[in-house]
Amino acid sequence: MSSEYRALLKKLKLTGPLAFVDLHKFDRNAKKMADLVRPSGLHIRVATKSLRVPELIQRVLNSDPIYRGLMCFSAQEALFLSEQGFNDFLIAYPTVCPQDLSALKKIHDQGKEVYLVVDSIAHLEALSSIFQNSSRPFRVLFEVDLSLRLGPLVVGVRRSPLRTTEQVLELVRHIQSISSLKFSGFMAYEAQVAGVGDRNPFKPLLSKLLKPLRHFSAKKIAQKREQLKSRILAEFPQTEFLFNGGGTGSLSFNLPENQTLTELTAGSGFYCPHLFDYYSNFNLEAAAFFALQVVRQPEPHWFTCLGGGFIASGEPNWDRIPRPEANMKLSGFEAAGEVQTPVYSRTENLAIGDSVIFRHAKAGELMERFNDVVLIQDGKVTANAKTYRGFGQCYF
Ligand SMILES: Cc1ncc(COP(=O)(O)O)c(C=O)c1O
């Protein structure tokens, strides 16, 4: 497939560095996830951090009514998207930064749906002073910790301190005295199921362990979510429940939970970066790529491209490095390079000026490297869509 993209870029006279998305594949991924979730009756909230291109976020929302609302990573991002005409924002990561709080107030005052995820009294205090003069209360969701704790071992992410139903109930009771805020449900993300593949060739041992662990953890998570919801409803029957869970990697695990969850989240699955090849529970197509141009040939079989880096966040490892085409490999010494990236191929006879096609390890981070992304369909460029960066937006 990569060689077809290479030929296409040549025909279109497009030279790297550039990012491109194959819209047919992008749309097929959106349809596959929608069809998977549809029988459960749940909605899918779109994780914008995994797209970072407003035109593509809109394309997903237009593709199927199952996609409803956005999960943003920053309040200022949500304000930007609100100004672009989007609605219904869940900001998934707490903030106490004054600029963020005033961004939330602006969206709220526009009458749009907006939720912030919080987990502590300090978060509630920061919000209550900002919203004290608002005409209607601001909605907050509590994040519940779903990491798997096996003795001293923590399998999952370290985010919320809310581990037990009692701790959650205490915070729900506390918020009742703050008239400017309204408790509106939960976000309960299970990173150890959603965010790690169980057939990662770069981590064979961990992958072996993860397979049974993901199933074990998913069962416990379902019980915990259900218990939490029923305890809250027993004491606060008026709670209007939004209950968000999951990500692309755990869609299939969460489907039986349609009595507890009200919605799932997905983002990375639309582009399907290479870390999402390493899951045994779904099969999506690579839809987002970048191309670098060969500018030097230091010795036979080595081709040095202009541009590089593009390392994904997370635990440093070879699985965070972009992957070149199937019959090419990176140098162990330089890896993904900095401003130049050498690739080795015994079979490809590249010329100076040719492109090499790569896939990023993660989804949205690729778009932080470009001002626009080339959208390709049926062998043609349909648009150059601006990324957040192209709009001059940079959050963190
Ligand atoms: C709270 C939350 N929900 C969902 C996701 C999953 O998003 P994706 O589908 O892009 O993996 C993430 C990813 O980091 C997250 O932090």
The ligand as an ORCA input file, in Angstrom:
! r2SCAN-3c Opt
* xyz 0 1
  C     -10.241      9.873     29.430
  C      -9.946      9.202     28.144
  N     -10.951      8.609     27.477
  C     -10.720      8.001     26.308
  C      -9.456      7.940     25.758
  C      -9.242      7.119     24.518
  O      -9.107      7.743     23.361
  P      -8.674      6.943     22.048
  O      -9.895      6.356     21.469
  O      -8.079      8.004     21.219
  O      -7.684      5.903     22.428
  C      -8.381      8.533     26.433
  C      -7.045      8.452     25.852
  O      -6.026      8.793     26.355
  C      -8.628      9.180     27.658
  O      -7.644      9.770     28.374
*
